[in-house]
Amino acid sequence: MTATDAREQERGRGRERRRLLADLTPLRTSADYRRLWFGNTVSWVGQGMTALAISLQVYDITGSPFSVGLVGLFSLVPLVAFGLYGGAVADTVDRRKLGLASAAGSAALSVALAGAAFAGFHRVWFLYAIVALQAVCAALNAPARSAMIPRLVPPEQLRAANALNSMVMTFGTLVGPSLGGLIVGLAGYQAAYLVDAVAFTASLYAMWRLPSMLPDRKGGKRASVLDGLRFLATRPNLRMTFFSDFCAMILAHPRALFPAVAVVWYGGDAKTAGLLVAAPAFGALLGGVLSGWQGRIRHHGQAILIAVACWGAAIAVFGLTRNLWLGLLFLAVAGYSDTVSMIFRNTMMQVAAPDEMRGRLQGVFIVVVAGGPRLGDFLAGSVADLTSPAVAITGGGIACVVAVGLLAVYGRGFRRYDAADPKP
């Protein structure tokens, strides 16, 4: 190695040490990933708009908060039911074609919503049916889309790609509903649904430009959900990624208590509850934007455990605060920690699992992400009814930290997981 090469290598290491903002290398080096990332960003914003518009329309028709709550149920059941199946399909067929078909289905459903709104067909059962079908499309699309990423960028860029993907989801969650409320107020439900349908063209175009992505299946046999679960049962490090997520999402998930907390603790109203909901999302967005430092972390399992413990600690402290701005700060810290955990979890699943299993593992991930927070809502609400919101929130945060500590003691291999030598 020449002196010039040595100096250039040292400068590269120095830049890596100083990096704070998200690593944009996957966007610069892979045109396919860049198109997919941009298409997903646009479509996530559109989906956020439609989700809010449907909730507003259901309430406009029925005047019932319970009817609005059923929207979530009609979305949850298909996501859980088809999540595992969608992963198996993604490990059987061309993932590009599956992504195209499911995205086209979602776009067609948005067109149907717009058409019904233009025609004055305002029926709650129709909206519930559309929501359920949208969830089916999402359950088929997400495993295929996630399993594509390791084929679009090299392994050393997967962590950066997952950080960029986390920004897509959080940005859509923050911007989509706000934009949807504005458009519904100015031009009606049909306009919001039409914008969503048009937004899907960006995702469709990105999928269309991708190469064929058949999974690397051994022996050519059809992928089985049971085979995927058996694989997961024999891979302790991958199992631990799900167990650690359950600690956060079930034990320390206070979202269901935000309306009561807004009134009882802070003397606020619906706007205050909205701030409480937005704070973790804002922290999560920061977690993606300020993710450059994560490239220096090799022990991903250890990073996940620390991040989940930070989530639990932040939630526990939030339960002790009675100052709104301080409470929002700790919720943002929790959201930031959650994104850190999610980035490393996704990277482990994509690197440590063989290509033929990636779709099914993402299907399990969908079930965990969809079902975990709902169980957390139920647990938090039940404990709060029996005791108080403070006990439910602070106790849940402490329970999360204790549970993660037990996982750390039990999962010694998970703590020692090395990204340079990934073992599932």
C-alpha positions in Angstrom: 0.0 0.0 0.0 1.4 3.4 -1.0 1.5 6.4 1.4 -1.2 8.1 -0.7 -3.5 5.0 -0.4 -2.9 4.9 3.4 -3.8 8.6 3.8 -7.0 8.1 1.7 -8.0 5.1 3.8 -7.4 7.0 7.0 -9.5 9.9 5.7 -12.2 7.5 4.9 -12.1 6.1 8.4 -12.2 9.6 9.8 -15.3 10.5 7.7 -17.0 7.3 9.0 -16.2 8.3 12.6 -17.6 11.8 12.1 -20.7 10.7 10.3 -23.9 11.6 12.1 -26.6 12.0 9.4 -28.1 9.1 7.5 -25.8 7.3 5.0 -27.1 8.0 1.5 -24.7 5.5 -0.2 -27.6 3.1 -1.3 -29.4 6.0 -3.0 -26.2 7.0 -4.8 -25.0 3.6 -5.9 -28.2 1.7 -6.8 -30.6 3.2 -9.3 -33.1 0.4 -8.6 -33.0 1.0 -4.9 -33.3 4.8 -5.5 -36.4 4.4 -7.6 -38.0 2.0 -5.1 -37.2 4.3 -2.2 -38.7 7.3 -3.9 -41.8 5.3 -5.0 -42.3 4.0 -1.5 -42.0 7.5 0.0 -44.7 8.9 -2.3 -47.1 5.9 -1.8 -46.7 5.9 2.0 -47.8 9.6 2.0 -50.8 8.6 -0.1 -51.7 5.7 2.1 -51.5 8.0 5.2 -53.9 10.4 3.4 -56.4 7.6 2.6 -56.2 6.1 6.1 -57.3 9.5 7.6 -59.9 10.1 4.9 -61.5 6.8 5.6 -61.7 7.4 9.3 -63.2 10.9 8.7 -65.7 9.5 6.3 -66.8 6.7 8.6 -67.3 9.2 11.4 -69.2 11.5 9.0 -71.6 8.7 8.1 -72.1 7.2 11.5 -71.2 9.8 14.1 -69.8 6.9 16.2 -66.2 6.7 17.5 -66.8 2.9 17.9 -67.4 2.7 14.2 -64.2 4.5 13.5 -62.4 2.1 15.9 -63.7 -0.8 13.8 -61.6 0.5 10.9 -58.5 -0.7 12.8 -60.0 -4.1 13.4 -60.9 -4.6 9.8 -57.3 -3.8 8.9 -55.6 -5.8 11.7 -57.3 -9.2 11.0 -56.3 -9.4 7.3 -52.8 -8.2 8.1 -52.3 -11.0 10.7 -54.1 -13.6 8.7 -52.3 -12.9 5.4 -49.0 -11.8 6.8 -47.5 -15.3 7.1 -49.1 -16.3 3.8 -47.8 -13.3 2.0 -44.3 -14.2 3.2 -44.6 -17.7 1.8 -45.8 -16.4 -1.5 -42.9 -14.0 -1.7 -40.5 -17.0 -1.2 -42.3 -18.9 -4.1 -42.9 -16.5 -7.0 -41.1 -13.6 -8.7 -41.0 -10.9 -6.0 -41.1 -8.2 -8.6 -44.3 -9.5 -10.1 -45.9 -9.9 -6.6 -44.9 -6.4 -5.7 -46.4 -5.1 -8.9 -49.7 -7.0 -8.5 -50.2 -6.0 -4.9 -49.4 -2.3 -5.5 -51.7 -2.3 -8.5 -54.4 -3.8 -6.3 -53.9 -1.0 -3.7 -54.1 1.6 -6.4 -57.3 0.1 -7.8 -58.9 0.1 -4.4 -58.1 3.9 -4.1 -59.7 4.4 -7.4 -62.8 2.5 -6.2 -63.0 4.7 -3.1 -62.8 7.9 -5.3 -65.4 6.5 -7.6 -67.8 5.7 -4.8 -67.3 9.2 -3.3 -67.9 10.9 -6.6 -71.1 8.8 -7.1 -72.3 9.7 -3.6 -72.2 6.1 -2.5 -71.6 6.5 1.2 -71.8 3.1 2.9 -69.9 2.1 5.9 -69.8 -1.6 4.9 -68.1 -0.6 1.6 -65.4 1.3 3.4 -64.8 -1.6 5.8 -64.5 -4.0 2.8 -62.0 -1.7 1.1 -59.9 -1.4 4.3 -59.8 -5.2 4.6 -58.8 -5.6 1.0 -56.1 -2.9 1.4 -54.7 -4.8 4.3 -54.5 -8.0 2.2 -52.6 -6.1 -0.5 -50.2 -4.7 2.1 -49.7 -8.2 3.6 -48.6 -9.4 0.2 -46.6 -6.4 -0.8 -44.5 -5.8 2.3 -42.7 -9.2 2.5 -41.9 -9.0 -1.2 -40.6 -5.4 -1.1 -38.5 -6.0 2.0 -37.0 -9.3 0.6 -35.9 -7.3 -2.5 -33.6 -5.0 -0.7 -30.7 -7.4 -0.2 -30.8 -8.1 -3.9 -30.5 -4.3 -4.7 -27.7 -3.3 -2.4 -24.5 -5.1 -1.1 -24.5 -6.5 2.4 -22.4 -3.7 3.8 -25.1 -1.2 2.7 -28.1 -3.0 4.2 -28.0 -1.1 7.5 -28.0 2.2 5.7 -30.8 1.1 3.4 -32.9 0.0 6.4 -32.3 3.4 8.0 -33.5 5.1 4.8 -36.6 2.8 4.7 -37.5 3.8 8.3 -37.5 7.4 7.2 -40.0 6.6 4.5 -42.5 5.0 6.8 -42.2 7.7 9.5 -42.4 10.5 6.9 -45.6 9.0 5.5 -47.1 8.6 8.9 -46.4 12.2 9.8 -47.1 14.0 6.5 -49.8 11.7 5.0 -52.6 12.3 7.6 -51.9 16.1 7.8 -52.0 16.4 4.0 -55.1 14.2 3.9 -57.0 16.3 6.4 -56.1 19.4 4.4 -57.2 17.9 1.1 -60.5 16.5 2.5 -61.3 19.9 4.0 -60.6 21.7 0.7 -61.8 19.3 -2.0 -63.6 16.3 -0.3 -62.9 12.7 0.2 -62.8 11.9 -3.5 -59.8 14.2 -4.0 -57.8 12.5 -1.2 -58.5 9.1 -2.7 -57.6 10.2 -6.2 -54.3 11.7 -5.0 -53.5 8.3 -3.3 -54.3 6.4 -6.5 -52.0 8.7 -8.5 -49.3 8.4 -5.8 -49.2 4.6 -6.3 -47.9 5.1 -9.9 -44.5 6.1 -8.4 -44.3 2.7 -6.6 -45.6 0.9 -9.7 -43.0 2.5 -11.9 -40.2 1.6 -9.5 -41.4 -2.0 -9.4 -41.7 -2.1 -13.2 -38.1 -1.1 -13.7 -36.7 -3.8 -11.4 -35.2 -7.0 -12.7 -36.8 -10.3 -12.2 -36.4 -11.4 -8.5 -37.1 -15.1 -8.2 -36.2 -16.4 -4.7 -33.2 -18.8 -4.4 -35.3 -21.9 -3.6 -33.5 -25.2 -3.1 -35.1 -28.1 -5.1 -37.7 -25.7 -6.6 -40.4 -26.8 -4.1 -43.1 -24.4 -3.0 -42.3 -22.3 0.0 -44.3 -23.4 3.1 -45.3 -21.2 6.1 -44.6 -24.2 8.4 -41.1 -24.5 7.0 -40.5 -20.9 7.7 -41.6 -21.3 11.3 -39.5 -24.4 11.7 -36.5 -22.4 10.4 -37.2 -19.6 12.9 -37.5 -22.1 15.7 -33.9 -23.3 15.1 -32.3 -19.9 14.7 -32.0 -18.3 18.2 -30.6 -14.9 17.2 -33.4 -14.3 14.7 -36.0 -15.4 17.3 -34.5 -12.9 19.8 -35.2 -10.0 17.4 -38.9 -10.8 17.7 -38.8 -11.4 21.5 -37.1 -8.1 22.1 -39.7 -6.3 20.0 -42.5 -7.9 22.0 -41.0 -6.5 25.2 -41.4 -3.0 23.8 -44.7 -3.3 21.9 -46.7 -5.3 24.5 -45.3 -4.3 27.8 -44.6 -0.6 27.2 -47.0 0.7 24.6 -49.1 3.5 26.1 -50.7 4.8 22.9 -54.3 3.8 24.0 -53.9 6.0 27.1 -53.0 9.2 25.3 -56.5 10.6 25.1 -57.0 10.1 28.9 -53.5 11.4 29.7 -54.0 14.5 27.6 -57.0 15.5 29.7 -56.1 14.2 33.2 -52.4 15.0 33.3 -52.1 18.0 31.1 -55.6 19.5 31.1 -55.6 19.4 27.3 -57.9 18.2 24.6 -57.8 16.3 21.3 -54.9 18.6 20.1 -52.9 17.6 23.1 -53.5 13.9 22.4 -52.4 14.6 18.8 -49.1 15.9 20.1 -48.6 12.8 22.2 -49.2 10.6 19.2 -46.9 12.7 17.0 -44.0 12.9 19.4 -42.8 9.2 19.0 -43.2 9.5 15.3 -41.0 12.7 15.3 -38.4 10.9 17.4 -38.6 7.9 15.0 -37.9 10.2 12.0 -34.9 11.6 13.8 -33.7 8.1 14.4 -33.5 7.6 10.6 -32.1 11.0 9.8 -29.4 10.8 12.5 -28.4 7.2 11.8 -24.9 7.6 10.3 -23.2 6.6 13.6 -24.9 3.2 13.4 -22.5 2.1 10.7 -19.7 1.7 13.3 -21.7 -0.8 15.3 -20.9 -4.5 14.8 -22.7 -6.1 17.6 -26.3 -5.7 16.4 -27.9 -7.9 19.0 -26.4 -5.8 21.8 -27.5 -2.6 20.1 -31.1 -3.9 19.9 -31.2 -4.8 23.6 -29.9 -1.4 24.6 -32.3 0.4 22.2 -35.3 -1.5 23.6 -34.2 -0.9 27.2 -34.0 2.8 26.3 -37.5 2.7 24.9 -38.8 1.2 28.2 -36.9 3.6 30.3 -38.2 6.6 28.3 -41.8 5.4 28.6 -41.3 4.8 32.4 -40.1 8.4 32.9 -42.9 9.7 30.7 -45.3 8.1 33.1 -43.8 10.1 35.9 -43.9 13.5 34.2 -46.7 16.1 34.4 -45.1 18.7 32.2 -46.3 18.4 28.6 -43.1 19.4 26.9 -41.0 17.2 29.0 -43.4 14.3 28.4 -43.2 15.0 24.6 -39.4 14.9 24.9 -39.3 11.5 26.5 -41.9 10.1 24.0 -39.6 11.4 21.2 -36.6 9.6 22.8 -38.7 6.4 22.9 -39.5 6.8 19.2 -35.8 7.4 18.4 -34.9 4.2 20.3 -37.5 2.3 18.5 -36.1 3.2 15.1 -32.6 2.2 16.1 -33.9 -1.1 17.2 -35.9 -1.6 14.0 -33.0 -0.8 11.8 -30.7 -3.4 13.4 -33.5 -6.0 13.6 -34.3 -5.6 9.9 -30.6 -5.8 9.0 -30.1 -9.0 11.0 -33.1 -10.6 9.3 -31.9 -9.7 5.9 -28.2 -10.6 6.4 -28.4 -13.7 8.6 -31.3 -15.4 6.8 -30.9 -17.1 3.4 -32.7 -15.6 0.5 -35.2 -18.4 0.3 -36.5 -17.6 3.8 -36.5 -13.7 3.7 -40.1 -13.4 2.6 -41.4 -15.7 5.4 -39.4 -13.9 8.1 -40.8 -10.6 6.9 -44.3 -12.2 7.1 -43.7 -13.0 10.7 -42.4 -9.5 11.2 -45.7 -8.1 9.8 -47.7 -10.2 12.3 -45.5 -9.0 15.2 -45.7 -5.3 14.1 -49.5 -5.5 13.5 -50.4 -7.6 16.5 -47.9 -6.5 19.2 -49.1 -2.9 19.5 -52.7 -4.0 19.6 -52.0 -6.4 22.5 -50.0 -3.5 24.1 -53.1 -1.2 23.8 -55.2 -3.9 25.4 -52.8 -4.5 28.2 -52.2 -0.8 28.9 -56.0 -0.1 28.9 -56.7 -3.0 31.2 -54.0 -2.1 33.7 -55.1 1.5 33.7 -58.7 0.6 34.4 -57.6 -1.6 37.3 -55.1 0.9 38.7 -54.3 4.2 37.0 -52.7 5.5 33.7 -49.5 6.3 35.7 -49.2 2.8 37.0 -49.9 1.3 33.6 -47.3 3.5 31.8 -44.5 3.6 34.3 -45.0 0.0 35.3 -45.0 -1.1 31.7 -41.8 0.8 31.0 -40.1 -0.8 34.0 -41.4 -4.3 33.0 -39.9 -3.7 29.5 -36.5 -2.9 30.9 -36.6 -6.0 33.2 -37.7 -8.3 30.4 -35.0 -7.0 28.1 -32.5 -7.6 30.9 -33.6 -11.2 31.3 -33.3 -11.6 27.5 -29.8 -10.3 27.7 -28.9 -12.9 30.4 -30.6 -15.7 28.4 -29.4 -14.7 25.0 -25.6 -14.6 25.3 -25.2 -15.5 21.7 -27.5 -12.7 20.7 -25.4 -10.2 22.7 -22.3 -11.4 20.9 -23.9 -11.4 17.4 -21.3 -9.9 15.1 -22.3 -8.3 11.8 -18.9 -9.3 10.3 -19.8 -13.0 11.0 -23.6 -13.2 11.0 -25.2 -16.3 12.5 -29.0 -16.7 12.6 
